[in-house]
Amino acid sequence: MSYTINVNGTPHTVDVDGDTPLLWVLRDTLDMKGSKFGCGMGLCGACTVHINGMATRSCITPISAVGQAQVTTIEGIGQSDTGKKVQEAWLKLDVPQCGYCQAGQIMAATALLNTHHKPTDQDIDNAMTGNLCRCATYTRIRAAIKQAAGLPTTDSREV
Amino acid sequence: MSTTQPIELSGAAPPSAADESVSRRAFLSVSAAAGGGMLLSLSIPRLADASVPLGLTDQPHQGSSAEINAYVRIAADNTVTIMSKVPEIGQGIKTSLPMIIAEELDADWDNVRIEQAPVDAKVYGAQFAGGSFSTPLNWEPLRRAGAAARAMLVSAAAQTWHVPESDCSTFLGKVTSKAGKSLTYGQLAARAAKLAPPDLKTVSLKDPKDYTIIGKSIGGIDNPKVVTGQPLFGIDVSMEGMRYAVFQKCPVFGGKVVSANVDEVKALPGILNVFVINPEGPTGLPDGMAMGLQSGVAIVGSSWWQANKALDSLKVVWDEGPVASQSSADFAARAQELSTQAPHKVLRSDGDVKGAMSGAAKIVEAAYSYPFVYHCNLEPQNSTAVFKDGKLEIWSPTQNPAAGKTLVAKTVGIPDDAVTVHMTRCGGGFGRRLGSDFMAEAAMIAKLQGEPVKLLWNRNQDLQHEFYRPGGFHFFKAGLDAQGQLIAFSDHYVGYENNGRASNSADLSAGEFPAKYVKNLELATSTMQLGVPTGPMRAPGSNAHAFVFQSFLDEVAHAAGKDPLQHLIDLYAEERAAPPPAPQPGKGPPAGARGGGGGFPMGPPFKAERAQGVLKMVGEKSGWGKRQLPKGTGMGVAFYYSHLGYFAEVVQVTVAPTDGNVKVDKVWIVGDVGSTIINPSGAINQCQGAALDGISQALGQKITIDRGRVAQTFPQYPLLRMNQAAPVEVHFRSTPNSPTGFGEPALPPVIPALCNAIFAATGKRVRHLPIDTSMLKST
């Protein structure tokens, strides 16, 4: 079936089954490899994209449910001021290890900062706990979110 | 891109030149590169004992004929291209090894480009990511490679200006003369390429105090691609006409397909082919972990989503085979039984353990166990393969491309040199991708399909078919004299075997600490036949043995009425003269290389002073014994030596009295990996990740075998998340030793430090992993 979806401001028409998850449309139909497959169950967050600005697990979002919504992916997030700041903070603090989860982390972090300009450690926990990092770069993810928000990068939970 | 992360390099010993253990025999060749630049090729005979990655025991020994190589290419536009020879799995090696070359070359880092080297043993020698080998294996040769290239550029400049070489100096990719003349490396490269290369033995190396690249925090070279979502990983490979595949194996390890509803599945939308694959005879390499192609059903589709969805309709009749009789519960019961019997094998027997125990003032006894653990690479196993005209080309996220190449060749029945392996960045390694089973599957499916095929495992397939960290059972006994001195120690370790050999990564070193430090000591093992594949997982062996040995030693300290930190410092003070276990001919490094004070094939022998050094320093940094902690909060300490790294760690934990919930408040790490931290940003990241990885294992990770299959699916496999990630403070103690690797050694001590902290907080001893919080509730 034919669907037209709006990704990073550009309409794309694809011919796929209606139950095909957005993730696989992005990756294999549109050849945008930035959003990652981690679990296919909405549990790891590697596939996180924004749908109308909301962090969404694309691996469990069928294409038929996307409609006319604005889809933003890691490939397009740098077009927004917040997304750009988050990417820059990730570079400045050298966050990645293997890097596989980081697209999803950046998408979740950008969604957080769009609604919480000065997030607390608790806000960060709430927004980021759905995104696994198997290399456990959580310390730097936390610091980079604060860096992007213009906050001191110290961890207020320090004993 | 530098980090703002604070870093502290402390300790009394000044950095010094590397130790002399690395061979200096070397050959250098140089040629003009395409486009008028210089291409420098270095080859150094590989160290004989360093040829096999840890965990890959029983591989045929390849002797010293294979070589280590590095390439530097300098273009006329001043671009310096450095080849990174080993796989990047998140350990940061693609950044740190080229930093070594660039430093001695005096390159301008802004002009350095890094390329992943092709897989070619003849040119690059050993190319694998395992055992934290990459830094110790390459530190010396790569410095000399960089220095040799620099010397040639200096010669070229001196000849151009008709001045002595001693009048020339280098800085940031330029040669400058005393008279103030200056030429860039790009301008000199063509002339330098015509010169004879210098003798690597005598080429002069920088004084470490002059380093401008080594020791500086440099962001991961691929970070800009990571944060913008550009293709990097195996799963991102794409090519014209590519098909997508899934492969379903029997839930029971070693089970075989009897029949499947092939025609029904083939009729589903988007499905192109369904292949029943039933390989004859053994398909792996002669190694416990190099498992090859297994029986299963391959579904090939025009999209991966459709192929994976078709699994819902796949019906297979399996012959489950003999492993279906194996279950974790039975192994636990059998281990208990074996613990009461004479051990199958005594690894070490020093002094008179029986006599000393019977004369002891106090006896401490405890039984410990730990489960099978899943690596859980976030990028599931995958490979993309093309089979054409008797040749196979494959793109894989592999830690072990050479073994993969051999396995793939064997699987599709072509010579090794008809296979080309491209290593992609790996979305996590942790030892899982030292096995090449997914490469064999992709290769066979591509051959059957006759078109390019990308094989991708779904998450539950990835969890239910891999090389697990083996579980194990330890039965300890210690004897203390009236003064609380540890005078006798014994461990009966009940582990697993496959047909008479310890299961991969399930062995125990005869040098395991406190061996050699306690006069009367016995280490013994018994084994149970296992049909579940096992393999190395980040700090193999050590990740389990650190938990049991360092926890039990904490029990001993408490029984002796001693401070646990001081107890460890005191224990490491009394080394008895005993040689490390000798490498066995035809085998990999001795098991002692993994920890416990055994020897390491390429490094200096274990030094108790370095253990004491990091222990004392972690005490200072954490405020050990000096801070008032509230009720329910406690601190624990542990030390472990593995992969040539000395790590002492303290964990502070708070346990909720109502439900026993464990909250890690903070971790302090002090590591000694020698004189130099090549890339502090990467090093700290590795330490913080390793500590949280270990805590993650301890808090929740467990694979249960039930009738020969894995009982869990992904939702039942909890990994540590942001809200559980404690702050981790990292310090390094610099000692005058050649630098060694970071991928593994920071992990093992964090688990016992955590469990020892729980004891300090609650008085309850964790002897079984993962931690059962229900037993930590206040009663």
Contacts between the chains, C-beta under 8 A, distances in Angstrom:
chain1	res1	chain2	res2	distance
A	16	B	303	7.4
A	16	B	305	8.0
A	17	B	269	6.7
A	17	B	270	7.8
A	17	B	305	7.8
A	17	B	306	7.3
A	19	B	309	7.9
A	20	B	303	7.5
A	20	B	305	5.2
A	21	B	305	6.6
A	24	B	303	6.6
A	24	B	304	6.5
A	24	B	305	4.2
A	28	B	244	7.3
A	28	B	303	5.7
A	28	B	304	6.2
A	28	B	305	7.4
A	29	B	303	7.7
A	31	B	238	6.1
A	32	B	229	7.3
A	33	B	229	7.0
A	33	B	230	7.6
A	33	B	231	4.2
A	33	B	235	7.7
A	33	B	236	4.0
A	33	B	238	7.3
A	34	B	228	7.3
A	34	B	229	2.1
A	34	B	230	7.0
A	35	B	229	7.1
A	36	B	233	7.8
A	36	B	235	7.3
A	36	B	378	7.6
A	36	B	379	7.2
A	36	B	427	7.4
A	37	B	235	6.5
A	37	B	380	7.0
A	37	B	456	7.4
A	38	B	378	5.1
A	38	B	379	7.6
A	38	B	380	7.6
A	38	B	459	7.1
A	39	B	459	4.4
A	39	B	714	5.6
A	40	B	308	7.8
A	40	B	458	6.0
A	40	B	459	5.8
A	41	B	459	6.8
A	41	B	714	6.3
A	41	B	715	6.7
A	43	B	714	6.6
A	43	B	715	6.4
A	44	B	378	6.7
A	46	B	378	6.1
A	73	B	229	6.7
A	74	B	227	7.8
A	74	B	228	6.8
A	74	B	229	3.3
A	75	B	228	6.9
A	75	B	229	4.8
A	78	B	228	6.3
A	87	B	227	4.5
A	87	B	228	6.8
A	90	B	223	7.2
A	90	B	226	7.9
A	90	B	227	4.7
A	91	B	1	5.2
A	91	B	219	6.0
A	91	B	223	5.5
A	91	B	224	6.7
A	91	B	227	6.2
A	92	B	1	6.4
A	92	B	2	8.0
A	92	B	3	7.4
A	92	B	4	7.1
A	92	B	219	7.9
A	93	B	3	5.8
A	93	B	4	6.7
A	93	B	5	7.0
A	94	B	1	6.5
A	94	B	3	4.9
A	94	B	5	7.8
A	94	B	217	6.9
A	94	B	218	7.9
A	94	B	219	4.0
A	94	B	220	6.1
A	94	B	223	6.7
A	94	B	681	4.6
A	94	B	682	7.3
A	94	B	685	6.8
A	95	B	223	7.8
A	96	B	90	7.7
A	96	B	220	5.6
A	96	B	222	7.9
A	96	B	223	5.7
A	96	B	226	4.9
A	96	B	227	7.6
A	97	B	90	3.8
A	97	B	91	7.4
A	97	B	92	7.1
A	97	B	220	7.9
A	97	B	685	5.9
A	97	B	686	7.4
A	97	B	689	5.8
A	98	B	89	6.2
A	98	B	90	3.0
A	98	B	378	7.2
A	98	B	379	7.6
A	98	B	425	7.5
A	98	B	426	6.4
A	98	B	427	5.3
A	98	B	428	4.8
A	98	B	429	7.4
A	99	B	90	7.0
A	99	B	220	7.4
A	99	B	222	6.6
A	99	B	223	7.4
A	99	B	226	3.7
A	99	B	232	7.0
A	99	B	425	7.2
A	99	B	427	7.5
A	100	B	233	6.3
A	100	B	378	4.6
A	100	B	379	4.8
A	100	B	427	3.2
A	100	B	428	6.3
A	101	B	378	5.5
A	102	B	226	5.2
A	102	B	227	6.5
A	103	B	226	7.5
A	103	B	227	7.8
A	103	B	229	5.0
A	106	B	227	6.2
A	124	B	722	6.8
A	125	B	722	5.7
A	125	B	723	4.0
A	126	B	723	7.9
A	128	B	721	8.0
A	128	B	722	4.2
A	129	B	721	4.8
A	129	B	722	4.9
A	129	B	723	4.6
A	130	B	721	7.9
A	131	B	721	7.9
A	131	B	722	7.2
A	132	B	378	6.6
A	132	B	719	5.6
A	132	B	721	6.5
A	133	B	378	7.8
A	134	B	376	5.9
A	134	B	377	6.8
A	134	B	378	4.4
A	134	B	428	5.0
A	134	B	430	7.8
A	134	B	719	6.7
A	135	B	90	5.0
A	135	B	428	6.6
A	135	B	689	4.8
A	135	B	693	7.6
A	136	B	688	7.1
A	136	B	689	4.4
A	136	B	691	7.9
A	136	B	692	3.5
A	136	B	693	5.3
A	136	B	696	6.8
A	136	B	720	6.2
A	136	B	725	6.6
A	137	B	685	6.6
A	137	B	688	7.6
A	137	B	689	6.1
A	138	B	692	6.5
A	138	B	720	7.8
A	138	B	721	7.8
A	138	B	722	5.1
A	138	B	725	3.5
A	139	B	688	4.9
A	139	B	692	7.7
A	139	B	725	6.6
A	139	B	727	6.7
A	139	B	728	5.9
A	140	B	5	7.7
A	140	B	685	6.7
A	140	B	688	7.6
A	141	B	722	7.0
A	142	B	722	7.2
A	142	B	725	7.6
A	143	B	5	7.9
A	147	B	4	7.9
A	153	B	4	6.7
A	155	B	727	4.7
A	157	B	665	7.9
A	157	B	726	7.7
A	157	B	727	6.3
A	158	B	666	6.9
A	158	B	727	5.3
A	159	B	652	6.1
A	159	B	665	4.8
A	159	B	666	4.9
A	159	B	727	7.9
